[in-house]
Amino acid sequence: MLTNQPTSALHSLSDQAAGLRYMGSTKPVKVIAITGGKGGVGKTNISVNLALYLSQQGRHVMLLDADLGLANVDVMLGLKVRRNLQHVLAGECELNDIVITDSSGLQIIPASSGMQKMAELSSAEHAGIIRAFSDIGQNLDYLLVDTSAGITDNVLSFTRAAQDVLLVVCDEPTSITDAYALMKVLHRDHNIERFKIVANMVRTPQEGREIFAKLSKVTDKFLNVMLEYVGSVPFDENVRRAIKKQKPIIDLFPRSPASVAIKALGKKVENWPIPMNASGHIEFFMERLVQ
């Protein structure tokens, strides 16, 4: 069990890594950070439904709610959460105690909401999360990380540590400019060169391609990065209905346009290569959170 003492939380990173290597020793884990330059682009909805789709295909999937101060994955799924990452960091329980598993087998790690200190974790507290992950012991195929929006330290930590960054954008000038700002910081400060782009809430497939073209035009001119367009999710009133009912849209309205699009995105994700080197293991991801 964790303590809230910095000296304990920072106890020998090599010892922490040893435990994490044990956890991820059987096979590599595909780590995908799902993020957005600004709030309101539908990032969490895509995270939840994409994770659920992969789980329904028989994959071992964990969804980490990394919006640590304003978490809402549990709200979107209608889950009753008694304990979350805040309680782990306080030493009140272990990480295994807060993992929630739904009927499809999807595992969810909930965070707290309305707690500013969770959005401003210190290096010692990040190290505490790393140590906690060594107790999970799960053979995962995918770890999906639903980050908060913007360019805070939390967002940068999670996105730079993932193997793939899935950037959600929509047809708003602020979404485009904020997505560019996020890529600029990640490229300049953390050498991230590849980003996968999904256009959300589009009226037509053509609109999605146009959003990508707008973003590409700016990055081609000012950034040395590679963008990959992985598709679009249409505007769909059923998304709002599903959120109000606190149910995933791919379960509640499986044939709706948004559900069909998210499933198509999921099929693409299944074909993304999984690195077989050290960066393909979950301990690499967790270690980088405090580097």
ABEGO torsion letter per residue (X at the ends): XBBABAAAAABGAAAAAAAAAAAAAABBBBBBBBBBABBGAGAAAAAAAAAAAAAAAGBBBBBBBABAABBAAAAAAGBBBABBAAAAAAGABBAAAABBBBAAGBBBBBBBBGBAAAAABBAAAAAAAAAAAAAAGBBBABBBBBBBBEABAAAAAAAAABABBBBBBBBBAAAAAAAAAAAAAAAAAAGBABBBBBBBGBABAAAAAAAAAAAAAAAAAABBBBBBBAEBBBBBAAAAAAAAAGBBAAAABAABAAAAAAAAAAAAAAABBBBABAAABAAAAAAAAAX
